[in-house]
Amino acid sequence: MSAAEIVVDGRGLEHPEPLERVLAALDTLQPGQPLRFLIHREPYPLYDILRRHHYRYEITEIADGGFGILISSP
């Protein structure tokens, strides 16, 4: 049984708090556990970090005009 999805809602927070919150959550991620990051704009620096550390991620636009990034461990 995999662990429950972690949700980090960074919408409306000032830079760099959304990035800091999602990076802290990544440190607690268990194998097979998904992390969903909600943000009001595309977090381009996060994409670079995820690629460098071999995380898988999928980006979707959400109804409020923001983005949802579903992240899973490498």
VMD Tcl script that builds the backbone (N, CA, C; Angstrom):
set m [mol new atoms 222]
animate dup $m
set s [atomselect $m all]
$s set {name element resname resid chain x y z} {
  {N N MET 1 A 0.839 -1.176 0.000}
  {CA C MET 1 A 0.000 0.000 0.000}
  {C C MET 1 A 0.887 1.243 0.000}
  {N N SER 2 A 0.675 2.127 -0.966}
  {CA C SER 2 A 1.505 3.324 -1.034}
  {C C SER 2 A 0.954 4.398 -0.101}
  {N N ALA 3 A 1.835 5.303 0.266}
  {CA C ALA 3 A 1.462 6.382 1.183}
  {C C ALA 3 A 0.527 7.375 0.491}
  {N N ALA 4 A -0.219 8.100 1.287}
  {CA C ALA 4 A -1.184 9.074 0.773}
  {C C ALA 4 A -0.480 10.216 0.046}
  {N N GLU 5 A -1.188 10.759 -0.919}
  {CA C GLU 5 A -0.663 11.876 -1.689}
  {C C GLU 5 A -0.431 13.085 -0.777}
  {N N ILE 6 A 0.699 13.739 -0.976}
  {CA C ILE 6 A 1.002 14.992 -0.289}
  {C C ILE 6 A 0.547 16.117 -1.208}
  {N N VAL 7 A -0.118 17.126 -0.654}
  {CA C VAL 7 A -0.542 18.280 -1.439}
  {C C VAL 7 A 0.123 19.523 -0.854}
  {N N VAL 8 A 0.798 20.265 -1.720}
  {CA C VAL 8 A 1.400 21.540 -1.337}
  {C C VAL 8 A 0.712 22.611 -2.162}
  {N N ASP 9 A 0.025 23.519 -1.487}
  {CA C ASP 9 A -0.684 24.593 -2.171}
  {C C ASP 9 A 0.126 25.876 -2.043}
  {N N GLY 10 A 0.771 26.245 -3.135}
  {CA C GLY 10 A 1.601 27.450 -3.147}
  {C C GLY 10 A 0.921 28.637 -3.790}
  {N N ARG 11 A -0.359 28.490 -4.117}
  {CA C ARG 11 A -1.079 29.574 -4.790}
  {C C ARG 11 A -1.179 30.789 -3.878}
  {N N GLY 12 A -0.854 31.940 -4.430}
  {CA C GLY 12 A -0.985 33.192 -3.705}
  {C C GLY 12 A 0.162 33.512 -2.760}
  {N N LEU 13 A 1.105 32.608 -2.601}
  {CA C LEU 13 A 2.249 32.870 -1.730}
  {C C LEU 13 A 3.309 33.661 -2.493}
  {N N GLU 14 A 4.062 34.455 -1.767}
  {CA C GLU 14 A 5.137 35.250 -2.370}
  {C C GLU 14 A 6.389 34.399 -2.573}
  {N N HIS 15 A 7.114 34.709 -3.639}
  {CA C HIS 15 A 8.391 34.065 -3.935}
  {C C HIS 15 A 9.330 34.331 -2.765}
  {N N PRO 16 A 10.099 33.397 -2.296}
  {CA C PRO 16 A 10.332 32.031 -2.754}
  {C C PRO 16 A 9.559 30.975 -1.959}
  {N N GLU 17 A 8.552 31.376 -1.184}
  {CA C GLU 17 A 7.872 30.435 -0.293}
  {C C GLU 17 A 7.280 29.209 -0.985}
  {N N PRO 18 A 6.625 29.341 -2.160}
  {CA C PRO 18 A 6.099 28.119 -2.799}
  {C C PRO 18 A 7.203 27.104 -3.106}
  {N N LEU 19 A 8.329 27.577 -3.624}
  {CA C LEU 19 A 9.429 26.672 -3.943}
  {C C LEU 19 A 9.998 26.051 -2.673}
  {N N GLU 20 A 10.149 26.841 -1.634}
  {CA C GLU 20 A 10.670 26.308 -0.371}
  {C C GLU 20 A 9.755 25.226 0.194}
  {N N ARG 21 A 8.453 25.449 0.113}
  {CA C ARG 21 A 7.493 24.463 0.645}
  {C C ARG 21 A 7.528 23.154 -0.137}
  {N N VAL 22 A 7.578 23.245 -1.469}
  {CA C VAL 22 A 7.573 22.015 -2.257}
  {C C VAL 22 A 8.895 21.265 -2.097}
  {N N LEU 23 A 10.011 21.980 -1.979}
  {CA C LEU 23 A 11.291 21.302 -1.769}
  {C C LEU 23 A 11.323 20.609 -0.403}
  {N N ALA 24 A 10.758 21.244 0.616}
  {CA C ALA 24 A 10.681 20.602 1.931}
  {C C ALA 24 A 9.820 19.342 1.869}
  {N N ALA 25 A 8.723 19.397 1.121}
  {CA C ALA 25 A 7.844 18.231 0.984}
  {C C ALA 25 A 8.554 17.108 0.228}
  {N N LEU 26 A 9.362 17.457 -0.769}
  {CA C LEU 26 A 10.106 16.427 -1.518}
  {C C LEU 26 A 11.034 15.652 -0.589}
  {N N ASP 27 A 11.581 16.330 0.419}
  {CA C ASP 27 A 12.471 15.654 1.366}
  {C C ASP 27 A 11.750 14.595 2.182}
  {N N THR 28 A 10.428 14.682 2.293}
  {CA C THR 28 A 9.673 13.712 3.091}
  {C C THR 28 A 9.003 12.635 2.232}
  {N N LEU 29 A 9.129 12.763 0.915}
  {CA C LEU 29 A 8.453 11.861 -0.011}
  {C C LEU 29 A 8.964 10.427 0.138}
  {N N GLN 30 A 8.032 9.492 0.265}
  {CA C GLN 30 A 8.355 8.071 0.351}
  {C C GLN 30 A 8.311 7.455 -1.048}
  {N N PRO 31 A 9.022 6.357 -1.282}
  {CA C PRO 31 A 8.955 5.704 -2.589}
  {C C PRO 31 A 7.505 5.382 -2.962}
  {N N GLY 32 A 7.114 5.765 -4.161}
  {CA C GLY 32 A 5.769 5.501 -4.648}
  {C C GLY 32 A 4.722 6.503 -4.189}
  {N N GLN 33 A 5.108 7.433 -3.331}
  {CA C GLN 33 A 4.162 8.429 -2.828}
  {C C GLN 33 A 4.119 9.635 -3.764}
  {N N PRO 34 A 2.931 10.040 -4.215}
  {CA C PRO 34 A 2.831 11.202 -5.094}
  {C C PRO 34 A 2.768 12.512 -4.308}
  {N N LEU 35 A 3.263 13.547 -4.938}
  {CA C LEU 35 A 3.184 14.890 -4.380}
  {C C LEU 35 A 2.512 15.775 -5.422}
  {N N ARG 36 A 1.471 16.487 -5.031}
  {CA C ARG 36 A 0.773 17.390 -5.937}
  {C C ARG 36 A 1.058 18.819 -5.491}
  {N N PHE 37 A 1.634 19.610 -6.396}
  {CA C PHE 37 A 1.982 20.995 -6.120}
  {C C PHE 37 A 1.060 21.898 -6.919}
  {N N LEU 38 A 0.329 22.759 -6.214}
  {CA C LEU 38 A -0.583 23.704 -6.848}
  {C C LEU 38 A 0.068 25.085 -6.792}
  {N N ILE 39 A 0.109 25.768 -7.935}
  {CA C ILE 39 A 0.822 27.044 -8.006}
  {C C ILE 39 A 0.133 27.949 -9.018}
  {N N HIS 40 A 0.208 29.245 -8.788}
  {CA C HIS 40 A -0.486 30.219 -9.634}
  {C C HIS 40 A 0.273 30.562 -10.915}
  {N N ARG 41 A 1.498 30.132 -11.045}
  {CA C ARG 41 A 2.265 30.334 -12.285}
  {C C ARG 41 A 3.214 29.155 -12.443}
  {N N GLU 42 A 3.734 28.991 -13.661}
  {CA C GLU 42 A 4.633 27.850 -13.878}
  {C C GLU 42 A 5.935 28.049 -13.114}
  {N N PRO 43 A 6.334 27.062 -12.336}
  {CA C PRO 43 A 7.551 27.170 -11.524}
  {C C PRO 43 A 8.784 26.652 -12.275}
  {N N TYR 44 A 9.253 27.415 -13.247}
  {CA C TYR 44 A 10.358 26.960 -14.088}
  {C C TYR 44 A 11.603 26.528 -13.302}
  {N N PRO 45 A 12.006 27.238 -12.240}
  {CA C PRO 45 A 13.171 26.755 -11.481}
  {C C PRO 45 A 12.940 25.364 -10.880}
  {N N LEU 46 A 11.707 25.074 -10.477}
  {CA C LEU 46 A 11.402 23.750 -9.930}
  {C C LEU 46 A 11.598 22.666 -10.976}
  {N N TYR 47 A 11.197 22.933 -12.204}
  {CA C TYR 47 A 11.358 21.925 -13.264}
  {C C TYR 47 A 12.826 21.528 -13.411}
  {N N ASP 48 A 13.728 22.507 -13.360}
  {CA C ASP 48 A 15.161 22.212 -13.464}
  {C C ASP 48 A 15.627 21.343 -12.303}
  {N N ILE 49 A 15.166 21.659 -11.101}
  {CA C ILE 49 A 15.544 20.873 -9.920}
  {C C ILE 49 A 15.024 19.445 -10.045}
  {N N LEU 50 A 13.772 19.296 -10.453}
  {CA C LEU 50 A 13.192 17.957 -10.599}
  {C C LEU 50 A 13.948 17.132 -11.629}
  {N N ARG 51 A 14.296 17.744 -12.753}
  {CA C ARG 51 A 15.059 17.016 -13.787}
  {C C ARG 51 A 16.427 16.595 -13.270}
  {N N ARG 52 A 17.120 17.489 -12.593}
  {CA C ARG 52 A 18.463 17.174 -12.078}
  {C C ARG 52 A 18.440 16.018 -11.089}
  {N N HIS 53 A 17.343 15.897 -10.340}
  {CA C HIS 53 A 17.245 14.844 -9.333}
  {C C HIS 53 A 16.393 13.662 -9.795}
  {N N HIS 54 A 16.086 13.650 -11.080}
  {CA C HIS 54 A 15.410 12.531 -11.745}
  {C C HIS 54 A 14.002 12.232 -11.226}
  {N N TYR 55 A 13.315 13.273 -10.738}
  {CA C TYR 55 A 11.911 13.103 -10.387}
  {C C TYR 55 A 11.083 13.088 -11.662}
  {N N ARG 56 A 10.000 12.340 -11.642}
  {CA C ARG 56 A 9.040 12.372 -12.740}
  {C C ARG 56 A 7.966 13.387 -12.378}
  {N N TYR 57 A 7.467 14.103 -13.383}
  {CA C TYR 57 A 6.409 15.072 -13.090}
  {C C TYR 57 A 5.522 15.267 -14.304}
  {N N GLU 58 A 4.288 15.640 -14.010}
  {CA C GLU 58 A 3.282 15.882 -15.037}
  {C C GLU 58 A 2.593 17.203 -14.698}
  {N N ILE 59 A 2.475 18.070 -15.679}
  {CA C ILE 59 A 1.918 19.404 -15.484}
  {C C ILE 59 A 0.527 19.463 -16.095}
  {N N THR 60 A -0.420 20.014 -15.334}
  {CA C THR 60 A -1.759 20.249 -15.871}
  {C C THR 60 A -2.193 21.658 -15.489}
  {N N GLU 61 A -2.976 22.278 -16.369}
  {CA C GLU 61 A -3.571 23.563 -16.026}
  {C C GLU 61 A -4.825 23.286 -15.210}
  {N N ILE 62 A -5.061 24.104 -14.198}
  {CA C ILE 62 A -6.247 23.919 -13.369}
  {C C ILE 62 A -7.225 25.066 -13.612}
  {N N ALA 63 A -8.454 24.876 -13.176}
  {CA C ALA 63 A -9.559 25.778 -13.510}
  {C C ALA 63 A -9.312 27.230 -13.125}
  {N N ASP 64 A -8.568 27.493 -12.057}
  {CA C ASP 64 A -8.361 28.872 -11.621}
  {C C ASP 64 A -7.263 29.590 -12.402}
  {N N GLY 65 A -6.737 28.927 -13.440}
  {CA C GLY 65 A -5.678 29.517 -14.253}
  {C C GLY 65 A -4.279 29.163 -13.784}
  {N N GLY 66 A -4.185 28.435 -12.691}
  {CA C GLY 66 A -2.889 28.013 -12.174}
  {C C GLY 66 A -2.470 26.674 -12.757}
  {N N PHE 67 A -1.536 26.055 -12.083}
  {CA C PHE 67 A -0.983 24.794 -12.543}
  {C C PHE 67 A -0.943 23.782 -11.412}
  {N N GLY 68 A -1.120 22.531 -11.768}
  {CA C GLY 68 A -0.957 21.414 -10.852}
  {C C GLY 68 A 0.189 20.575 -11.365}
  {N N ILE 69 A 1.165 20.319 -10.530}
  {CA C ILE 69 A 2.299 19.505 -10.928}
  {C C ILE 69 A 2.279 18.251 -10.050}
  {N N LEU 70 A 2.098 17.107 -10.682}
  {CA C LEU 70 A 2.106 15.834 -9.982}
  {C C LEU 70 A 3.522 15.278 -10.067}
  {N N ILE 71 A 4.141 15.095 -8.917}
  {CA C ILE 71 A 5.548 14.702 -8.838}
  {C C ILE 71 A 5.636 13.320 -8.200}
  {N N SER 72 A 6.503 12.476 -8.752}
  {CA C SER 72 A 6.756 11.170 -8.134}
  {C C SER 72 A 8.256 10.940 -8.039}
  {N N SER 73 A 8.641 10.121 -7.093}
  {CA C SER 73 A 10.049 9.878 -6.817}
  {C C SER 73 A 10.747 9.198 -7.972}
  {N N PRO 74 A 12.060 9.411 -8.046}
  {CA C PRO 74 A 12.830 8.807 -9.155}
  {C C PRO 74 A 12.885 7.292 -9.062}
}
mol reanalyze $m
mol bondsrecalc $m
mol representation Tube
mol addrep $m
